[in-house]
Amino acid sequence: MIEHKDKHGNENMIEGRNAVLEALRSGKPVDKLFVLDGCQDGPVRTIVREAKKHDTLVQFVDKERLTQLSQTGRHQGVLIQRLMSMHR
């Protein structure tokens, strides 16, 4: 699973189809799912369906925006932003 930490050390971004699907299915709190606009293949549809089951906001974005959000460039058309922990 590819997770990235913000400046406070919180893991808040997960990218890649398998990692995103695994995170959604694990029940981890997720703020948003970013999906490459126009990408409607089977795995992506499965990810969107799973996100909607958990009332996760799904936002379709262009490739440039997804690449900006990605820290590795290996997002495979999907990336999730996790809720920030309130515990410090």
MILUM-34086 format. One record per residue (C-alpha): residue number from 1; residue in one letter; chain; x, y, z. Coordinates in nm, 4 decimals, always signed. Layout:
# MILUM-34086
[NUM; 'A'; 'A'; [X; Y; Z]]
...
//
This chain:
# MILUM-34086
[1; 'M'; 'A'; [+0.0000; +0.0000; +0.0000]]
[2; 'I'; 'A'; [+0.1377; +0.3411; -0.0904]]
[3; 'E'; 'A'; [+0.0650; +0.5896; +0.1879]]
[4; 'H'; 'A'; [+0.2087; +0.9364; +0.2281]]
[5; 'K'; 'A'; [+0.2569; +1.1375; +0.5425]]
[6; 'D'; 'A'; [+0.1880; +1.5059; +0.5771]]
[7; 'K'; 'A'; [+0.4143; +1.7469; +0.7675]]
[8; 'H'; 'A'; [+0.2684; +1.6213; +1.0977]]
[9; 'G'; 'A'; [+0.3463; +1.2580; +1.0160]]
[10; 'N'; 'A'; [-0.0171; +1.1655; +0.9485]]
[11; 'E'; 'A'; [-0.0770; +0.9162; +0.6715]]
[12; 'N'; 'A'; [-0.3313; +1.0924; +0.4555]]
[13; 'M'; 'A'; [-0.2941; +0.9934; +0.0895]]
[14; 'I'; 'A'; [-0.3169; +0.6470; -0.0610]]
[15; 'E'; 'A'; [-0.2715; +0.5868; -0.4326]]
[16; 'G'; 'A'; [-0.2928; +0.2940; -0.6708]]
[17; 'R'; 'A'; [-0.5914; +0.0745; -0.7499]]
[18; 'N'; 'A'; [-0.5185; -0.2170; -0.5162]]
[19; 'A'; 'A'; [-0.4104; +0.0045; -0.2260]]
[20; 'V'; 'A'; [-0.7153; +0.2293; -0.2604]]
[21; 'L'; 'A'; [-0.9571; -0.0639; -0.2784]]
[22; 'E'; 'A'; [-0.7900; -0.2292; +0.0213]]
[23; 'A'; 'A'; [-0.8157; +0.0924; +0.2253]]
[24; 'L'; 'A'; [-1.1836; +0.1387; +0.1390]]
[25; 'R'; 'A'; [-1.2674; -0.2202; +0.2274]]
[26; 'S'; 'A'; [-1.0740; -0.2000; +0.5555]]
[27; 'G'; 'A'; [-1.3101; +0.0659; +0.6836]]
[28; 'K'; 'A'; [-1.0391; +0.3285; +0.7316]]
[29; 'P'; 'A'; [-1.1917; +0.6772; +0.7376]]
[30; 'V'; 'A'; [-1.1658; +0.8353; +0.3926]]
[31; 'D'; 'A'; [-1.2470; +1.1950; +0.3039]]
[32; 'K'; 'A'; [-1.2383; +1.1834; -0.0776]]
[33; 'L'; 'A'; [-1.1744; +0.9518; -0.3665]]
[34; 'F'; 'A'; [-1.0181; +1.1196; -0.6689]]
[35; 'V'; 'A'; [-1.0744; +0.9359; -0.9980]]
[36; 'L'; 'A'; [-0.9321; +1.0099; -1.3405]]
[37; 'D'; 'A'; [-1.2187; +1.1552; -1.5434]]
[38; 'G'; 'A'; [-1.3286; +0.9175; -1.8187]]
[39; 'C'; 'A'; [-1.1671; +0.6110; -1.6614]]
[40; 'Q'; 'A'; [-1.4506; +0.3582; -1.6416]]
[41; 'D'; 'A'; [-1.2854; +0.0172; -1.6603]]
[42; 'G'; 'A'; [-1.3897; -0.2660; -1.4301]]
[43; 'P'; 'A'; [-1.1447; -0.2084; -1.1425]]
[44; 'V'; 'A'; [-1.2205; +0.1649; -1.1291]]
[45; 'R'; 'A'; [-1.5957; +0.1021; -1.1299]]
[46; 'T'; 'A'; [-1.5450; -0.1421; -0.8412]]
[47; 'I'; 'A'; [-1.3500; +0.1227; -0.6468]]
[48; 'V'; 'A'; [-1.6169; +0.3896; -0.7080]]
[49; 'R'; 'A'; [-1.8922; +0.1480; -0.6032]]
[50; 'E'; 'A'; [-1.7039; +0.0603; -0.2829]]
[51; 'A'; 'A'; [-1.6490; +0.4297; -0.2041]]
[52; 'K'; 'A'; [-2.0189; +0.5045; -0.2473]]
[53; 'K'; 'A'; [-2.1052; +0.2194; -0.0081]]
[54; 'H'; 'A'; [-1.9067; +0.4053; +0.2585]]
[55; 'D'; 'A'; [-2.0525; +0.7478; +0.1678]]
[56; 'T'; 'A'; [-1.7118; +0.8674; +0.0481]]
[57; 'L'; 'A'; [-1.7132; +1.1785; -0.1688]]
[58; 'V'; 'A'; [-1.6083; +1.0826; -0.5242]]
[59; 'Q'; 'A'; [-1.4498; +1.3551; -0.7345]]
[60; 'F'; 'A'; [-1.3623; +1.3024; -1.1018]]
[61; 'V'; 'A'; [-1.0577; +1.5069; -1.2014]]
[62; 'D'; 'A'; [-0.8358; +1.5492; -1.5059]]
[63; 'K'; 'A'; [-0.4977; +1.3816; -1.5333]]
[64; 'E'; 'A'; [-0.3046; +1.6983; -1.4466]]
[65; 'R'; 'A'; [-0.4929; +1.7423; -1.1174]]
[66; 'L'; 'A'; [-0.4496; +1.3770; -1.0226]]
[67; 'T'; 'A'; [-0.0785; +1.3994; -1.0959]]
[68; 'Q'; 'A'; [-0.0544; +1.7127; -0.8775]]
[69; 'L'; 'A'; [-0.2155; +1.5271; -0.5878]]
[70; 'S'; 'A'; [+0.0021; +1.2188; -0.6374]]
[71; 'Q'; 'A'; [+0.3332; +1.2035; -0.4568]]
[72; 'T'; 'A'; [+0.4723; +0.9139; -0.6602]]
[73; 'G'; 'A'; [+0.3088; +0.9562; -0.9994]]
[74; 'R'; 'A'; [+0.1854; +0.5958; -0.9717]]
[75; 'H'; 'A'; [-0.1789; +0.6671; -0.8924]]
[76; 'Q'; 'A'; [-0.3185; +0.4360; -1.1665]]
[77; 'G'; 'A'; [-0.6134; +0.6722; -1.2059]]
[78; 'V'; 'A'; [-0.7250; +0.6667; -0.8402]]
[79; 'L'; 'A'; [-0.6148; +0.8293; -0.5172]]
[80; 'I'; 'A'; [-0.7809; +0.8703; -0.1802]]
[81; 'Q'; 'A'; [-0.7398; +1.1371; +0.0807]]
[82; 'R'; 'A'; [-0.7906; +1.0070; +0.4320]]
[83; 'L'; 'A'; [-0.9414; +1.2057; +0.7136]]
[84; 'M'; 'A'; [-0.6828; +1.3642; +0.9366]]
[85; 'S'; 'A'; [-0.6611; +1.2163; +1.2832]]
[86; 'M'; 'A'; [-0.7747; +1.4473; +1.5584]]
[87; 'H'; 'A'; [-0.5350; +1.2822; +1.8059]]
[88; 'R'; 'A'; [-0.1872; +1.4293; +1.8430]]
//
